[in-house]
Amino acid sequence: MSSSARHEGVSLEEIRTQVQACHACPLADGRTNVVFGDGDPHARVLIIGEAPGKNEDAQGVPFVGAAGKSLSKLLAIAGLTREEVFIANVLKCRPPGNRNPRAEEIEQCTPFLRDQTRAIDPEFIVTLGNFATKYILKTQVGITQLHGQLQQIGRFKVFPIYHPAAAIYDRKKQAALEEDFATLGELLKK
């Protein structure tokens, strides 16, 4: 089934409306914006990153700053642009200072990500980083073991990759990131 046939009638505004309830959630306290996602709601590829930080909160858009520039360059390796994918955050309302969410906080945000995923209905879900990978795959196995290995979860193909910020702090991960995004590009051609 073609992407346009699967997504007939789904708009970015509809997806935005679905997650506006995040502001009613106590986890949203201190947030300026709901950072729900960005890109093409008809995308074959859904990219799930970590919870938004203060720059994302200020702008209401995921992946801004150095990690955002890095992601754009890595997407180009896969033959993609930010406009051709949909980027979601795992815990869209997590307070900026909360770097270690509790299980019950994660559970509160699960329905919003699930609804977002169903509305977009991607072919591929790319998880960026350890937290997103464990969250989507429901595993305790870390990103170091799983990156670059295609997984099948229900009808979705899940492709774990290091978070782009990892290369900012650990230059050794840059080659792995580039290789994994090149592999993603090859998978998308099939």
Secondary structure by P-SEA (a helix, b strand, c coil): cccccccccccaaaaaaaacccccccccccccccccccccccccbbbbbccccaaaaaaccccccaaaaaaaaaaaaaccccccbbbbbcccccccccccccaaaaaaaaaaaaaaaaaacccbbbbccaaaaaaaacccccccccccbbbbccccbbbbbcccccccccccaaaaaaaaaaaaaaaaac
